[in-house]
Amino acid sequence: MIVTDKTSGKNDLRPEFTACHALLDADDTLAVPALDRYGRSLQGSRGKLEGRQ
């Protein structure tokens, strides 16, 4: 499945981002072409990933 999110990584209110995470299972792989698209900072991205565990 391909999910496209055009909203800035600085904004946590991203409906497509939230929907994407809701669809992920523990053994799924999430490919992000650029990490700055996932989150604004390393700490912010890490927090989002840790929230998935």
C-alpha distances in whole Angstrom, upper triangle without the diagonal:
4,7,10,13,16,19,21,21,24,23,22,21,18,16,13,13,15,12,9,12,13,9,10,13,16,14,11,11,10,11,13,15,18,19,21,18,17,21,24,26,26,27,25,22,23,24,20,19,22,22,18,21
4,7,10,13,16,18,18,21,21,20,20,16,15,11,12,14,12,9,12,14,11,12,15,17,17,13,12,10,10,11,12,15,17,18,15,15,18,22,24,24,25,23,20,22,23,19,19,22,21,19,22
4,7,10,12,15,15,18,17,16,16,12,11,7,8,11,9,7,10,12,10,11,15,17,17,14,13,10,10,10,12,14,15,16,13,13,16,19,21,22,23,20,18,20,21,17,17,21,19,17,20
4,6,9,12,13,16,15,15,15,11,11,7,8,11,10,9,12,14,13,14,18,20,21,17,15,12,11,10,11,13,14,14,11,11,15,17,20,21,23,20,17,20,21,17,18,22,21,19,22
4,6,8,9,12,11,12,11,8,8,6,6,10,10,9,12,14,14,15,19,21,22,18,17,13,13,11,12,12,13,12,9,9,12,14,17,19,20,17,15,19,19,15,17,20,19,18,22
4,7,9,12,11,12,12,9,10,9,9,13,13,13,15,18,18,19,23,25,25,22,20,16,15,13,13,13,14,12,9,11,13,14,17,20,21,18,17,20,21,18,19,23,22,21,25
4,7,8,7,9,9,6,9,9,9,12,13,13,15,17,19,20,23,25,26,23,21,17,17,14,14,14,14,12,9,10,11,12,15,18,19,16,15,19,18,16,18,21,20,20,24
4,5,6,9,10,8,12,12,11,13,16,15,16,19,21,21,24,26,27,24,22,18,17,14,14,12,12,9,7,9,8,8,12,15,16,13,13,17,17,15,17,20,20,20,24
4,5,7,10,9,12,12,10,12,15,14,15,18,19,19,22,23,24,21,19,16,15,12,13,10,9,6,5,6,5,5,9,11,13,10,9,13,13,11,14,17,16,17,20
4,6,9,10,14,14,12,14,17,17,17,20,22,22,25,25,27,24,22,19,19,15,16,14,12,9,9,9,6,5,8,12,12,9,10,14,13,12,15,18,17,19,22
4,5,7,10,12,10,12,15,15,15,18,20,20,24,25,27,24,23,19,19,16,18,16,14,12,10,10,8,8,12,15,14,11,12,15,14,12,16,18,17,18,21
4,6,9,11,9,9,12,13,13,15,17,18,21,22,24,22,21,18,19,16,18,17,15,13,12,10,8,10,12,14,14,10,11,13,12,10,13,15,13,15,18
4,6,9,8,8,11,13,13,14,17,18,22,23,25,23,22,19,20,18,20,19,17,16,14,12,12,13,16,18,17,14,14,17,15,13,16,18,15,17,20
4,6,5,6,9,10,11,12,15,16,19,21,23,20,20,16,17,15,17,17,16,14,12,11,11,13,16,18,18,14,14,17,16,13,15,18,16,16,20
4,5,5,6,9,10,11,12,15,18,21,22,20,19,16,18,16,19,19,18,17,14,13,14,17,20,21,21,17,17,19,18,14,17,19,17,16,20
4,5,5,6,9,10,11,13,16,19,20,17,17,14,15,13,16,16,16,16,12,12,14,17,19,20,21,17,16,19,18,14,16,19,17,16,19
4,5,5,6,9,10,11,15,17,18,15,14,11,13,11,14,14,13,13,10,9,11,14,16,17,17,14,12,15,14,11,12,15,13,12,16
4,5,5,6,9,10,14,16,18,15,16,13,15,14,18,18,16,17,14,11,13,16,18,19,18,15,14,16,14,10,12,14,12,11,15
4,5,5,6,9,12,15,17,14,15,13,15,15,18,19,18,19,16,14,16,19,21,22,21,18,17,18,17,14,15,17,14,13,16
4,5,5,7,10,13,14,11,11,9,11,12,15,16,16,17,14,12,14,18,20,20,20,17,15,17,16,12,13,15,14,11,15
4,5,5,9,11,13,10,11,9,12,13,16,17,16,17,14,11,14,17,18,18,18,15,13,14,13,10,10,12,10,8,11
4,6,8,11,13,12,13,12,15,16,20,21,19,21,18,15,17,21,22,22,21,18,16,17,16,13,13,14,12,9,12
4,7,10,12,9,11,11,14,15,19,20,20,21,18,16,19,22,24,23,23,21,18,19,18,15,14,16,14,11,14
4,7,8,6,8,8,12,14,17,19,18,20,18,15,17,21,22,21,21,19,16,17,16,13,12,14,12,9,11
4,6,5,9,10,14,16,20,22,20,23,21,18,20,24,24,23,23,21,18,18,18,15,13,14,13,9,10
4,6,9,11,14,17,20,22,20,23,21,18,20,24,24,21,21,20,17,16,17,14,12,12,12,8,8
4,7,10,13,16,19,21,20,23,22,19,21,25,25,23,23,22,19,18,19,17,14,15,15,12,11
4,7,10,13,16,18,18,21,19,16,19,23,23,21,22,21,17,17,18,16,13,15,15,12,12
4,6,10,13,15,14,18,16,14,17,21,21,19,20,19,16,16,17,15,12,15,16,12,13
4,6,10,12,11,14,12,10,14,17,18,16,18,17,13,14,15,13,10,14,14,12,14
4,6,9,10,13,11,10,13,17,17,16,19,17,14,15,17,14,13,16,17,15,17
4,6,6,9,7,7,10,13,14,14,16,15,12,14,16,13,13,16,17,16,18
4,7,9,8,9,12,14,15,15,18,17,14,16,19,17,16,20,21,19,22
4,5,6,7,10,11,12,12,15,14,12,14,17,15,15,19,20,19,22
4,5,5,7,8,9,9,12,11,8,11,13,12,12,15,17,17,19
4,5,5,6,7,9,12,10,9,12,14,13,14,17,18,18,21
4,6,7,10,11,14,12,10,13,15,13,14,17,17,17,20
4,7,9,10,11,9,6,10,11,9,10,13,14,14,17
4,6,7,9,6,5,9,9,8,10,13,13,14,17
4,7,8,6,7,10,11,11,13,15,16,18,20
4,5,5,6,8,10,11,12,14,15,17,19
4,5,5,6,8,10,11,12,14,16,17
4,6,5,6,9,10,10,12,15,16
4,5,5,6,9,10,11,13,15
4,5,5,6,9,10,11,13
4,5,5,6,8,10,11
4,5,5,6,9,10
4,6,5,7,9
4,5,5,7
4,5,5
4,6
4
